[in-house]
Amino acid sequence: MNEYTTEKGQSGVPLRHSCLGGLESGRKARAAVAFHLGRFSDLYALLEGFLFSNRSHPLLQQL
């Protein structure tokens, strides 16, 4: 079995890793991967589905 699993409707971009769970740093990393792969609908879903802390906003706004 692959170490990555994807959430329903989000094929191709690893959105959940067994070690990262719901950690904000993991979600920021997944957002960066989605951006660099051009998967903007996945990026939007990640950004809309999680309340990031204020300290993460500058990094996410650069995406």
PDBQT receptor file of N, H, CA, C and O in Angstrom, charges set to zero:
ATOM      1  N   MET A   1       0.845  -1.184   0.000  1.00  0.00    +0.000 N 
ATOM      2  CA  MET A   1       0.000   0.000   0.000  1.00  0.00    +0.000 C 
ATOM      3  C   MET A   1       0.881   1.235   0.000  1.00  0.00    +0.000 C 
ATOM      4  O   MET A   1       1.926   1.252   0.652  1.00  0.00    +0.000 OA
ATOM      5  N   ASN A   2       0.482   2.246  -0.708  1.00  0.00    +0.000 N 
ATOM      6  H   ASN A   2      -0.366   2.232  -1.237  1.00  0.00    +0.000 HD
ATOM      7  CA  ASN A   2       1.203   3.506  -0.787  1.00  0.00    +0.000 C 
ATOM      8  C   ASN A   2       1.160   4.225   0.554  1.00  0.00    +0.000 C 
ATOM      9  O   ASN A   2       0.164   4.134   1.272  1.00  0.00    +0.000 OA
ATOM     10  N   GLU A   3       2.236   4.945   0.905  1.00  0.00    +0.000 N 
ATOM     11  H   GLU A   3       3.046   5.020   0.322  1.00  0.00    +0.000 HD
ATOM     12  CA  GLU A   3       2.245   5.660   2.175  1.00  0.00    +0.000 C 
ATOM     13  C   GLU A   3       1.345   6.885   2.157  1.00  0.00    +0.000 C 
ATOM     14  O   GLU A   3       1.010   7.427   3.210  1.00  0.00    +0.000 OA
ATOM     15  N   TYR A   4       0.955   7.320   0.976  1.00  0.00    +0.000 N 
ATOM     16  H   TYR A   4       1.227   6.879   0.121  1.00  0.00    +0.000 HD
ATOM     17  CA  TYR A   4       0.060   8.463   0.856  1.00  0.00    +0.000 C 
ATOM     18  C   TYR A   4      -1.348   7.983   0.559  1.00  0.00    +0.000 C 
ATOM     19  O   TYR A   4      -1.546   7.007  -0.165  1.00  0.00    +0.000 OA
ATOM     20  N   THR A   5      -2.307   8.666   1.117  1.00  0.00    +0.000 N 
ATOM     21  H   THR A   5      -2.146   9.458   1.706  1.00  0.00    +0.000 HD
ATOM     22  CA  THR A   5      -3.691   8.442   0.720  1.00  0.00    +0.000 C 
ATOM     23  C   THR A   5      -4.259   9.784   0.317  1.00  0.00    +0.000 C 
ATOM     24  O   THR A   5      -3.847  10.820   0.840  1.00  0.00    +0.000 OA
ATOM     25  N   THR A   6      -5.186   9.776  -0.593  1.00  0.00    +0.000 N 
ATOM     26  H   THR A   6      -5.521   8.935  -1.018  1.00  0.00    +0.000 HD
ATOM     27  CA  THR A   6      -5.790  11.029  -1.023  1.00  0.00    +0.000 C 
ATOM     28  C   THR A   6      -7.223  11.083  -0.557  1.00  0.00    +0.000 C 
ATOM     29  O   THR A   6      -7.903  10.060  -0.466  1.00  0.00    +0.000 OA
ATOM     30  N   GLU A   7      -7.679  12.295  -0.260  1.00  0.00    +0.000 N 
ATOM     31  H   GLU A   7      -7.126  13.125  -0.333  1.00  0.00    +0.000 HD
ATOM     32  CA  GLU A   7      -9.059  12.480   0.126  1.00  0.00    +0.000 C 
ATOM     33  C   GLU A   7      -9.934  12.384  -1.112  1.00  0.00    +0.000 C 
ATOM     34  O   GLU A   7      -9.476  12.639  -2.226  1.00  0.00    +0.000 OA
ATOM     35  N   LYS A   8     -11.164  12.025  -0.919  1.00  0.00    +0.000 N 
ATOM     36  H   LYS A   8     -11.536  11.817  -0.014  1.00  0.00    +0.000 HD
ATOM     37  CA  LYS A   8     -12.095  11.830  -2.031  1.00  0.00    +0.000 C 
ATOM     38  C   LYS A   8     -12.137  13.080  -2.912  1.00  0.00    +0.000 C 
ATOM     39  O   LYS A   8     -12.320  14.194  -2.423  1.00  0.00    +0.000 OA
ATOM     40  N   GLY A   9     -11.964  12.875  -4.210  1.00  0.00    +0.000 N 
ATOM     41  H   GLY A   9     -11.815  11.969  -4.607  1.00  0.00    +0.000 HD
ATOM     42  CA  GLY A   9     -12.033  13.970  -5.157  1.00  0.00    +0.000 C 
ATOM     43  C   GLY A   9     -10.736  14.735  -5.317  1.00  0.00    +0.000 C 
ATOM     44  O   GLY A   9     -10.698  15.727  -6.045  1.00  0.00    +0.000 OA
ATOM     45  N   GLN A  10      -9.683  14.307  -4.667  1.00  0.00    +0.000 N 
ATOM     46  H   GLN A  10      -9.714  13.501  -4.076  1.00  0.00    +0.000 HD
ATOM     47  CA  GLN A  10      -8.420  15.035  -4.701  1.00  0.00    +0.000 C 
ATOM     48  C   GLN A  10      -7.318  14.114  -5.204  1.00  0.00    +0.000 C 
ATOM     49  O   GLN A  10      -6.309  13.936  -4.521  1.00  0.00    +0.000 OA
ATOM     50  N   SER A  11      -7.488  13.538  -6.360  1.00  0.00    +0.000 N 
ATOM     51  H   SER A  11      -8.307  13.683  -6.914  1.00  0.00    +0.000 HD
ATOM     52  CA  SER A  11      -6.528  12.555  -6.845  1.00  0.00    +0.000 C 
ATOM     53  C   SER A  11      -5.215  13.200  -7.243  1.00  0.00    +0.000 C 
ATOM     54  O   SER A  11      -5.191  14.327  -7.736  1.00  0.00    +0.000 OA
ATOM     55  N   GLY A  12      -4.137  12.489  -7.028  1.00  0.00    +0.000 N 
ATOM     56  H   GLY A  12      -4.157  11.573  -6.627  1.00  0.00    +0.000 HD
ATOM     57  CA  GLY A  12      -2.831  12.906  -7.506  1.00  0.00    +0.000 C 
ATOM     58  C   GLY A  12      -1.989  13.672  -6.513  1.00  0.00    +0.000 C 
ATOM     59  O   GLY A  12      -0.767  13.524  -6.533  1.00  0.00    +0.000 OA
ATOM     60  N   VAL A  13      -2.560  14.473  -5.653  1.00  0.00    +0.000 N 
ATOM     61  H   VAL A  13      -3.553  14.593  -5.636  1.00  0.00    +0.000 HD
ATOM     62  CA  VAL A  13      -1.790  15.242  -4.684  1.00  0.00    +0.000 C 
ATOM     63  C   VAL A  13      -1.963  14.593  -3.324  1.00  0.00    +0.000 C 
ATOM     64  O   VAL A  13      -3.085  14.466  -2.834  1.00  0.00    +0.000 OA
ATOM     65  N   PRO A  14      -0.854  14.177  -2.705  1.00  0.00    +0.000 N 
ATOM     66  CA  PRO A  14      -0.984  13.556  -1.387  1.00  0.00    +0.000 C 
ATOM     67  C   PRO A  14      -1.514  14.563  -0.376  1.00  0.00    +0.000 C 
ATOM     68  O   PRO A  14      -0.849  15.555  -0.080  1.00  0.00    +0.000 OA
ATOM     69  N   LEU A  15      -2.696  14.315   0.148  1.00  0.00    +0.000 N 
ATOM     70  H   LEU A  15      -3.236  13.509  -0.093  1.00  0.00    +0.000 HD
ATOM     71  CA  LEU A  15      -3.309  15.255   1.074  1.00  0.00    +0.000 C 
ATOM     72  C   LEU A  15      -3.250  14.781   2.517  1.00  0.00    +0.000 C 
ATOM     73  O   LEU A  15      -3.459  15.566   3.442  1.00  0.00    +0.000 OA
ATOM     74  N   ARG A  16      -2.970  13.520   2.705  1.00  0.00    +0.000 N 
ATOM     75  H   ARG A  16      -2.801  12.883   1.953  1.00  0.00    +0.000 HD
ATOM     76  CA  ARG A  16      -2.919  13.013   4.066  1.00  0.00    +0.000 C 
ATOM     77  C   ARG A  16      -1.778  12.013   4.159  1.00  0.00    +0.000 C 
ATOM     78  O   ARG A  16      -1.692  11.092   3.346  1.00  0.00    +0.000 OA
ATOM     79  N   HIS A  17      -0.928  12.179   5.114  1.00  0.00    +0.000 N 
ATOM     80  H   HIS A  17      -0.998  12.927   5.774  1.00  0.00    +0.000 HD
ATOM     81  CA  HIS A  17       0.180  11.269   5.358  1.00  0.00    +0.000 C 
ATOM     82  C   HIS A  17       0.010  10.751   6.773  1.00  0.00    +0.000 C 
ATOM     83  O   HIS A  17      -0.361  11.502   7.675  1.00  0.00    +0.000 OA
ATOM     84  N   SER A  18       0.275   9.501   6.963  1.00  0.00    +0.000 N 
ATOM     85  H   SER A  18       0.576   8.891   6.230  1.00  0.00    +0.000 HD
ATOM     86  CA  SER A  18       0.027   8.894   8.265  1.00  0.00    +0.000 C 
ATOM     87  C   SER A  18       0.779   9.591   9.393  1.00  0.00    +0.000 C 
ATOM     88  O   SER A  18       0.292   9.606  10.523  1.00  0.00    +0.000 OA
ATOM     89  N   CYS A  19       1.940  10.165   9.129  1.00  0.00    +0.000 N 
ATOM     90  H   CYS A  19       2.336  10.154   8.211  1.00  0.00    +0.000 HD
ATOM     91  CA  CYS A  19       2.723  10.821  10.172  1.00  0.00    +0.000 C 
ATOM     92  C   CYS A  19       2.297  12.266  10.401  1.00  0.00    +0.000 C 
ATOM     93  O   CYS A  19       2.473  12.795  11.498  1.00  0.00    +0.000 OA
ATOM     94  N   LEU A  20       1.744  12.901   9.393  1.00  0.00    +0.000 N 
ATOM     95  H   LEU A  20       1.601  12.471   8.501  1.00  0.00    +0.000 HD
ATOM     96  CA  LEU A  20       1.437  14.324   9.504  1.00  0.00    +0.000 C 
ATOM     97  C   LEU A  20       0.076  14.588  10.117  1.00  0.00    +0.000 C 
ATOM     98  O   LEU A  20      -0.112  15.593  10.802  1.00  0.00    +0.000 OA
ATOM     99  N   GLY A  21      -0.870  13.705   9.880  1.00  0.00    +0.000 N 
ATOM    100  H   GLY A  21      -0.717  12.888   9.323  1.00  0.00    +0.000 HD
ATOM    101  CA  GLY A  21      -2.196  13.894  10.437  1.00  0.00    +0.000 C 
ATOM    102  C   GLY A  21      -2.739  15.264  10.109  1.00  0.00    +0.000 C 
ATOM    103  O   GLY A  21      -2.790  15.649   8.941  1.00  0.00    +0.000 OA
ATOM    104  N   GLY A  22      -3.142  16.001  11.115  1.00  0.00    +0.000 N 
ATOM    105  H   GLY A  22      -3.101  15.689  12.064  1.00  0.00    +0.000 HD
ATOM    106  CA  GLY A  22      -3.720  17.319  10.902  1.00  0.00    +0.000 C 
ATOM    107  C   GLY A  22      -2.775  18.450  11.238  1.00  0.00    +0.000 C 
ATOM    108  O   GLY A  22      -3.226  19.579  11.432  1.00  0.00    +0.000 OA
ATOM    109  N   LEU A  23      -1.478  18.191  11.315  1.00  0.00    +0.000 N 
ATOM    110  H   LEU A  23      -1.112  17.274  11.157  1.00  0.00    +0.000 HD
ATOM    111  CA  LEU A  23      -0.534  19.232  11.679  1.00  0.00    +0.000 C 
ATOM    112  C   LEU A  23      -0.512  20.356  10.655  1.00  0.00    +0.000 C 
ATOM    113  O   LEU A  23      -0.546  20.115   9.449  1.00  0.00    +0.000 OA
ATOM    114  N   GLU A  24      -0.456  21.569  11.145  1.00  0.00    +0.000 N 
ATOM    115  H   GLU A  24      -0.429  21.764  12.125  1.00  0.00    +0.000 HD
ATOM    116  CA  GLU A  24      -0.452  22.733  10.264  1.00  0.00    +0.000 C 
ATOM    117  C   GLU A  24       0.750  22.732   9.326  1.00  0.00    +0.000 C 
ATOM    118  O   GLU A  24       0.616  23.093   8.157  1.00  0.00    +0.000 OA
ATOM    119  N   SER A  25       1.906  22.338   9.811  1.00  0.00    +0.000 N 
ATOM    120  H   SER A  25       2.015  22.045  10.761  1.00  0.00    +0.000 HD
ATOM    121  CA  SER A  25       3.090  22.323   8.947  1.00  0.00    +0.000 C 
ATOM    122  C   SER A  25       2.907  21.351   7.785  1.00  0.00    +0.000 C 
ATOM    123  O   SER A  25       3.344  21.626   6.668  1.00  0.00    +0.000 OA
ATOM    124  N   GLY A  26       2.270  20.230   8.044  1.00  0.00    +0.000 N 
ATOM    125  H   GLY A  26       1.916  20.007   8.952  1.00  0.00    +0.000 HD
ATOM    126  CA  GLY A  26       1.985  19.272   6.981  1.00  0.00    +0.000 C 
ATOM    127  C   GLY A  26       0.997  19.823   5.975  1.00  0.00    +0.000 C 
ATOM    128  O   GLY A  26       1.136  19.589   4.775  1.00  0.00    +0.000 OA
ATOM    129  N   ARG A  27       0.009  20.546   6.446  1.00  0.00    +0.000 N 
ATOM    130  H   ARG A  27      -0.105  20.736   7.421  1.00  0.00    +0.000 HD
ATOM    131  CA  ARG A  27      -0.974  21.152   5.539  1.00  0.00    +0.000 C 
ATOM    132  C   ARG A  27      -0.331  22.251   4.700  1.00  0.00    +0.000 C 
ATOM    133  O   ARG A  27      -0.661  22.402   3.523  1.00  0.00    +0.000 OA
ATOM    134  N   LYS A  28       0.577  23.015   5.287  1.00  0.00    +0.000 N 
ATOM    135  H   LYS A  28       0.845  22.892   6.243  1.00  0.00    +0.000 HD
ATOM    136  CA  LYS A  28       1.295  24.034   4.502  1.00  0.00    +0.000 C 
ATOM    137  C   LYS A  28       2.140  23.371   3.425  1.00  0.00    +0.000 C 
ATOM    138  O   LYS A  28       2.204  23.857   2.296  1.00  0.00    +0.000 OA
ATOM    139  N   ALA A  29       2.783  22.273   3.765  1.00  0.00    +0.000 N 
ATOM    140  H   ALA A  29       2.732  21.878   4.682  1.00  0.00    +0.000 HD
ATOM    141  CA  ALA A  29       3.597  21.557   2.783  1.00  0.00    +0.000 C 
ATOM    142  C   ALA A  29       2.733  21.023   1.650  1.00  0.00    +0.000 C 
ATOM    143  O   ALA A  29       3.106  21.127   0.482  1.00  0.00    +0.000 OA
ATOM    144  N   ARG A  30       1.585  20.453   1.988  1.00  0.00    +0.000 N 
ATOM    145  H   ARG A  30       1.282  20.368   2.937  1.00  0.00    +0.000 HD
ATOM    146  CA  ARG A  30       0.682  19.949   0.948  1.00  0.00    +0.000 C 
ATOM    147  C   ARG A  30       0.165  21.083   0.069  1.00  0.00    +0.000 C 
ATOM    148  O   ARG A  30      -0.014  20.896  -1.135  1.00  0.00    +0.000 OA
ATOM    149  N   ALA A  31      -0.076  22.253   0.652  1.00  0.00    +0.000 N 
ATOM    150  H   ALA A  31       0.070  22.405   1.630  1.00  0.00    +0.000 HD
ATOM    151  CA  ALA A  31      -0.512  23.411  -0.132  1.00  0.00    +0.000 C 
ATOM    152  C   ALA A  31       0.583  23.825  -1.110  1.00  0.00    +0.000 C 
ATOM    153  O   ALA A  31       0.296  24.132  -2.267  1.00  0.00    +0.000 OA
ATOM    154  N   ALA A  32       1.829  23.837  -0.656  1.00  0.00    +0.000 N 
ATOM    155  H   ALA A  32       2.062  23.587   0.284  1.00  0.00    +0.000 HD
ATOM    156  CA  ALA A  32       2.944  24.200  -1.536  1.00  0.00    +0.000 C 
ATOM    157  C   ALA A  32       3.094  23.192  -2.672  1.00  0.00    +0.000 C 
ATOM    158  O   ALA A  32       3.344  23.580  -3.813  1.00  0.00    +0.000 OA
ATOM    159  N   VAL A  33       2.944  21.908  -2.372  1.00  0.00    +0.000 N 
ATOM    160  H   VAL A  33       2.740  21.593  -1.445  1.00  0.00    +0.000 HD
ATOM    161  CA  VAL A  33       3.033  20.877  -3.409  1.00  0.00    +0.000 C 
ATOM    162  C   VAL A  33       1.915  21.065  -4.428  1.00  0.00    +0.000 C 
ATOM    163  O   VAL A  33       2.158  21.016  -5.634  1.00  0.00    +0.000 OA
ATOM    164  N   ALA A  34       0.704  21.276  -3.955  1.00  0.00    +0.000 N 
ATOM    165  H   ALA A  34       0.507  21.316  -2.976  1.00  0.00    +0.000 HD
ATOM    166  CA  ALA A  34      -0.430  21.481  -4.869  1.00  0.00    +0.000 C 
ATOM    167  C   ALA A  34      -0.182  22.687  -5.765  1.00  0.00    +0.000 C 
ATOM    168  O   ALA A  34      -0.468  22.639  -6.962  1.00  0.00    +0.000 OA
ATOM    169  N   PHE A  35       0.345  23.763  -5.199  1.00  0.00    +0.000 N 
ATOM    170  H   PHE A  35       0.577  23.802  -4.227  1.00  0.00    +0.000 HD
ATOM    171  CA  PHE A  35       0.629  24.963  -5.988  1.00  0.00    +0.000 C 
ATOM    172  C   PHE A  35       1.663  24.672  -7.068  1.00  0.00    +0.000 C 
ATOM    173  O   PHE A  35       1.462  25.015  -8.233  1.00  0.00    +0.000 OA
ATOM    174  N   HIS A  36       2.755  24.047  -6.688  1.00  0.00    +0.000 N 
ATOM    175  H   HIS A  36       2.918  23.768  -5.741  1.00  0.00    +0.000 HD
ATOM    176  CA  HIS A  36       3.841  23.792  -7.639  1.00  0.00    +0.000 C 
ATOM    177  C   HIS A  36       3.470  22.759  -8.699  1.00  0.00    +0.000 C 
ATOM    178  O   HIS A  36       4.071  22.734  -9.773  1.00  0.00    +0.000 OA
ATOM    179  N   LEU A  37       2.494  21.913  -8.409  1.00  0.00    +0.000 N 
ATOM    180  H   LEU A  37       2.006  21.933  -7.537  1.00  0.00    +0.000 HD
ATOM    181  CA  LEU A  37       2.002  20.963  -9.408  1.00  0.00    +0.000 C 
ATOM    182  C   LEU A  37       0.890  21.562 -10.267  1.00  0.00    +0.000 C 
ATOM    183  O   LEU A  37       0.403  20.920 -11.198  1.00  0.00    +0.000 OA
ATOM    184  N   GLY A  38       0.492  22.794  -9.950  1.00  0.00    +0.000 N 
ATOM    185  H   GLY A  38       0.887  23.315  -9.194  1.00  0.00    +0.000 HD
ATOM    186  CA  GLY A  38      -0.575  23.445 -10.707  1.00  0.00    +0.000 C 
ATOM    187  C   GLY A  38      -1.956  22.908 -10.388  1.00  0.00    +0.000 C 
ATOM    188  O   GLY A  38      -2.881  23.057 -11.187  1.00  0.00    +0.000 OA
ATOM    189  N   ARG A  39      -2.103  22.291  -9.244  1.00  0.00    +0.000 N 
ATOM    190  H   ARG A  39      -1.351  22.170  -8.596  1.00  0.00    +0.000 HD
ATOM    191  CA  ARG A  39      -3.401  21.734  -8.827  1.00  0.00    +0.000 C 
ATOM    192  C   ARG A  39      -4.104  22.755  -7.932  1.00  0.00    +0.000 C 
ATOM    193  O   ARG A  39      -4.189  22.599  -6.714  1.00  0.00    +0.000 OA
ATOM    194  N   PHE A  40      -4.600  23.796  -8.581  1.00  0.00    +0.000 N 
ATOM    195  H   PHE A  40      -4.531  23.922  -9.570  1.00  0.00    +0.000 HD
ATOM    196  CA  PHE A  40      -5.137  24.930  -7.843  1.00  0.00    +0.000 C 
ATOM    197  C   PHE A  40      -6.455  24.616  -7.147  1.00  0.00    +0.000 C 
ATOM    198  O   PHE A  40      -6.760  25.214  -6.115  1.00  0.00    +0.000 OA
ATOM    199  N   SER A  41      -7.236  23.698  -7.685  1.00  0.00    +0.000 N 
ATOM    200  H   SER A  41      -6.988  23.212  -8.523  1.00  0.00    +0.000 HD
ATOM    201  CA  SER A  41      -8.466  23.317  -6.983  1.00  0.00    +0.000 C 
ATOM    202  C   SER A  41      -8.125  22.581  -5.684  1.00  0.00    +0.000 C 
ATOM    203  O   SER A  41      -8.819  22.748  -4.681  1.00  0.00    +0.000 OA
ATOM    204  N   ASP A  42      -7.062  21.769  -5.694  1.00  0.00    +0.000 N 
ATOM    205  H   ASP A  42      -6.499  21.633  -6.509  1.00  0.00    +0.000 HD
ATOM    206  CA  ASP A  42      -6.607  21.101  -4.472  1.00  0.00    +0.000 C 
ATOM    207  C   ASP A  42      -6.079  22.127  -3.470  1.00  0.00    +0.000 C 
ATOM    208  O   ASP A  42      -6.358  22.039  -2.274  1.00  0.00    +0.000 OA
ATOM    209  N   LEU A  43      -5.319  23.093  -3.966  1.00  0.00    +0.000 N 
ATOM    210  H   LEU A  43      -5.092  23.164  -4.938  1.00  0.00    +0.000 HD
ATOM    211  CA  LEU A  43      -4.791  24.153  -3.105  1.00  0.00    +0.000 C 
ATOM    212  C   LEU A  43      -5.934  24.906  -2.446  1.00  0.00    +0.000 C 
ATOM    213  O   LEU A  43      -5.917  25.136  -1.237  1.00  0.00    +0.000 OA
ATOM    214  N   TYR A  44      -6.925  25.290  -3.235  1.00  0.00    +0.000 N 
ATOM    215  H   TYR A  44      -6.939  25.104  -4.218  1.00  0.00    +0.000 HD
ATOM    216  CA  TYR A  44      -8.065  26.022  -2.701  1.00  0.00    +0.000 C 
ATOM    217  C   TYR A  44      -8.781  25.199  -1.631  1.00  0.00    +0.000 C 
ATOM    218  O   TYR A  44      -9.157  25.728  -0.585  1.00  0.00    +0.000 OA
ATOM    219  N   ALA A  45      -8.965  23.921  -1.891  1.00  0.00    +0.000 N 
ATOM    220  H   ALA A  45      -8.659  23.492  -2.741  1.00  0.00    +0.000 HD
ATOM    221  CA  ALA A  45      -9.640  23.055  -0.921  1.00  0.00    +0.000 C 
ATOM    222  C   ALA A  45      -8.856  22.983   0.387  1.00  0.00    +0.000 C 
ATOM    223  O   ALA A  45      -9.449  23.009   1.465  1.00  0.00    +0.000 OA
ATOM    224  N   LEU A  46      -7.538  22.894   0.301  1.00  0.00    +0.000 N 
ATOM    225  H   LEU A  46      -7.056  22.874  -0.575  1.00  0.00    +0.000 HD
ATOM    226  CA  LEU A  46      -6.712  22.869   1.510  1.00  0.00    +0.000 C 
ATOM    227  C   LEU A  46      -6.823  24.173   2.287  1.00  0.00    +0.000 C 
ATOM    228  O   LEU A  46      -6.936  24.165   3.513  1.00  0.00    +0.000 OA
ATOM    229  N   LEU A  47      -6.792  25.289   1.574  1.00  0.00    +0.000 N 
ATOM    230  H   LEU A  47      -6.700  25.296   0.578  1.00  0.00    +0.000 HD
ATOM    231  CA  LEU A  47      -6.845  26.592   2.232  1.00  0.00    +0.000 C 
ATOM    232  C   LEU A  47      -8.211  26.859   2.848  1.00  0.00    +0.000 C 
ATOM    233  O   LEU A  47      -8.309  27.458   3.919  1.00  0.00    +0.000 OA
ATOM    234  N   GLU A  48      -9.259  26.418   2.175  1.00  0.00    +0.000 N 
ATOM    235  H   GLU A  48      -9.180  25.931   1.305  1.00  0.00    +0.000 HD
ATOM    236  CA  GLU A  48     -10.614  26.639   2.669  1.00  0.00    +0.000 C 
ATOM    237  C   GLU A  48     -10.985  25.688   3.799  1.00  0.00    +0.000 C 
ATOM    238  O   GLU A  48     -11.840  26.007   4.625  1.00  0.00    +0.000 OA
ATOM    239  N   GLY A  49     -10.351  24.531   3.841  1.00  0.00    +0.000 N 
ATOM    240  H   GLY A  49      -9.656  24.272   3.170  1.00  0.00    +0.000 HD
ATOM    241  CA  GLY A  49     -10.760  23.504   4.783  1.00  0.00    +0.000 C 
ATOM    242  C   GLY A  49     -10.018  23.486   6.103  1.00  0.00    +0.000 C 
ATOM    243  O   GLY A  49     -10.236  22.588   6.917  1.00  0.00    +0.000 OA
ATOM    244  N   PHE A  50      -9.149  24.454   6.336  1.00  0.00    +0.000 N 
ATOM    245  H   PHE A  50      -8.972  25.183   5.675  1.00  0.00    +0.000 HD
ATOM    246  CA  PHE A  50      -8.357  24.445   7.565  1.00  0.00    +0.000 C 
ATOM    247  C   PHE A  50      -8.114  25.879   8.011  1.00  0.00    +0.000 C 
ATOM    248  O   PHE A  50      -7.792  26.735   7.187  1.00  0.00    +0.000 OA
ATOM    249  N   LEU A  51      -8.263  26.152   9.286  1.00  0.00    +0.000 N 
ATOM    250  H   LEU A  51      -8.526  25.457   9.956  1.00  0.00    +0.000 HD
ATOM    251  CA  LEU A  51      -8.014  27.481   9.831  1.00  0.00    +0.000 C 
ATOM    252  C   LEU A  51      -6.541  27.574  10.223  1.00  0.00    +0.000 C 
ATOM    253  O   LEU A  51      -6.137  27.083  11.277  1.00  0.00    +0.000 OA
ATOM    254  N   PHE A  52      -5.749  28.206   9.364  1.00  0.00    +0.000 N 
ATOM    255  H   PHE A  52      -6.077  28.605   8.508  1.00  0.00    +0.000 HD
ATOM    256  CA  PHE A  52      -4.321  28.356   9.609  1.00  0.00    +0.000 C 
ATOM    257  C   PHE A  52      -4.074  29.482  10.603  1.00  0.00    +0.000 C 
ATOM    258  O   PHE A  52      -4.851  30.433  10.681  1.00  0.00    +0.000 OA
ATOM    259  N   SER A  53      -2.995  29.370  11.359  1.00  0.00    +0.000 N 
ATOM    260  H   SER A  53      -2.363  28.597  11.296  1.00  0.00    +0.000 HD
ATOM    261  CA  SER A  53      -2.630  30.415  12.308  1.00  0.00    +0.000 C 
ATOM    262  C   SER A  53      -2.133  31.651  11.555  1.00  0.00    +0.000 C 
ATOM    263  O   SER A  53      -1.734  31.566  10.394  1.00  0.00    +0.000 OA
ATOM    264  N   ASN A  54      -2.162  32.781  12.227  1.00  0.00    +0.000 N 
ATOM    265  H   ASN A  54      -2.486  32.850  13.171  1.00  0.00    +0.000 HD
ATOM    266  CA  ASN A  54      -1.722  34.037  11.611  1.00  0.00    +0.000 C 
ATOM    267  C   ASN A  54      -0.272  33.978  11.150  1.00  0.00    +0.000 C 
ATOM    268  O   ASN A  54       0.086  34.626  10.166  1.00  0.00    +0.000 OA
ATOM    269  N   ARG A  55       0.559  33.223  11.833  1.00  0.00    +0.000 N 
ATOM    270  H   ARG A  55       0.268  32.697  12.632  1.00  0.00    +0.000 HD
ATOM    271  CA  ARG A  55       1.970  33.165  11.439  1.00  0.00    +0.000 C 
ATOM    272  C   ARG A  55       2.170  32.439  10.109  1.00  0.00    +0.000 C 
ATOM    273  O   ARG A  55       3.218  32.584   9.479  1.00  0.00    +0.000 OA
ATOM    274  N   SER A  56       1.187  31.667   9.683  1.00  0.00    +0.000 N 
ATOM    275  H   SER A  56       0.336  31.549  10.195  1.00  0.00    +0.000 HD
ATOM    276  CA  SER A  56       1.282  30.960   8.402  1.00  0.00    +0.000 C 
ATOM    277  C   SER A  56       0.794  31.795   7.222  1.00  0.00    +0.000 C 
ATOM    278  O   SER A  56       1.085  31.467   6.072  1.00  0.00    +0.000 OA
ATOM    279  N   HIS A  57       0.070  32.850   7.489  1.00  0.00    +0.000 N 
ATOM    280  H   HIS A  57      -0.166  33.117   8.424  1.00  0.00    +0.000 HD
ATOM    281  CA  HIS A  57      -0.540  33.635   6.416  1.00  0.00    +0.000 C 
ATOM    282  C   HIS A  57       0.456  34.200   5.410  1.00  0.00    +0.000 C 
ATOM    283  O   HIS A  57       0.195  34.107   4.211  1.00  0.00    +0.000 OA
ATOM    284  N   PRO A  58       1.592  34.786   5.830  1.00  0.00    +0.000 N 
ATOM    285  CA  PRO A  58       2.522  35.326   4.816  1.00  0.00    +0.000 C 
ATOM    286  C   PRO A  58       3.010  34.266   3.828  1.00  0.00    +0.000 C 
ATOM    287  O   PRO A  58       3.071  34.529   2.627  1.00  0.00    +0.000 OA
ATOM    288  N   LEU A  59       3.353  33.094   4.307  1.00  0.00    +0.000 N 
ATOM    289  H   LEU A  59       3.304  32.881   5.283  1.00  0.00    +0.000 HD
ATOM    290  CA  LEU A  59       3.808  32.023   3.421  1.00  0.00    +0.000 C 
ATOM    291  C   LEU A  59       2.704  31.608   2.458  1.00  0.00    +0.000 C 
ATOM    292  O   LEU A  59       2.943  31.462   1.259  1.00  0.00    +0.000 OA
ATOM    293  N   LEU A  60       1.513  31.421   2.975  1.00  0.00    +0.000 N 
ATOM    294  H   LEU A  60       1.320  31.539   3.949  1.00  0.00    +0.000 HD
ATOM    295  CA  LEU A  60       0.396  30.983   2.140  1.00  0.00    +0.000 C 
ATOM    296  C   LEU A  60      -0.007  32.055   1.139  1.00  0.00    +0.000 C 
ATOM    297  O   LEU A  60      -0.417  31.733   0.024  1.00  0.00    +0.000 OA
ATOM    298  N   GLN A  61       0.102  33.316   1.516  1.00  0.00    +0.000 N 
ATOM    299  H   GLN A  61       0.435  33.577   2.422  1.00  0.00    +0.000 HD
ATOM    300  CA  GLN A  61      -0.237  34.398   0.593  1.00  0.00    +0.000 C 
ATOM    301  C   GLN A  61       0.757  34.481  -0.553  1.00  0.00    +0.000 C 
ATOM    302  O   GLN A  61       0.407  34.949  -1.636  1.00  0.00    +0.000 OA
ATOM    303  N   GLN A  62       1.980  34.038  -0.339  1.00  0.00    +0.000 N 
ATOM    304  H   GLN A  62       2.265  33.658   0.541  1.00  0.00    +0.000 HD
ATOM    305  CA  GLN A  62       2.970  34.037  -1.422  1.00  0.00    +0.000 C 
ATOM    306  C   GLN A  62       2.641  32.995  -2.483  1.00  0.00    +0.000 C 
ATOM    307  O   GLN A  62       3.067  33.120  -3.631  1.00  0.00    +0.000 OA
ATOM    308  N   LEU A  63       1.887  31.973  -2.105  1.00  0.00    +0.000 N 
ATOM    309  H   LEU A  63       1.540  31.872  -1.172  1.00  0.00    +0.000 HD
ATOM    310  CA  LEU A  63       1.492  30.960  -3.086  1.00  0.00    +0.000 C 
ATOM    311  C   LEU A  63       0.511  31.581  -4.051  1.00  0.00    +0.000 C 
ATOM    312  O   LEU A  63       0.040  30.910  -4.970  1.00  0.00    +0.000 OA
TER     313      LEU A  63
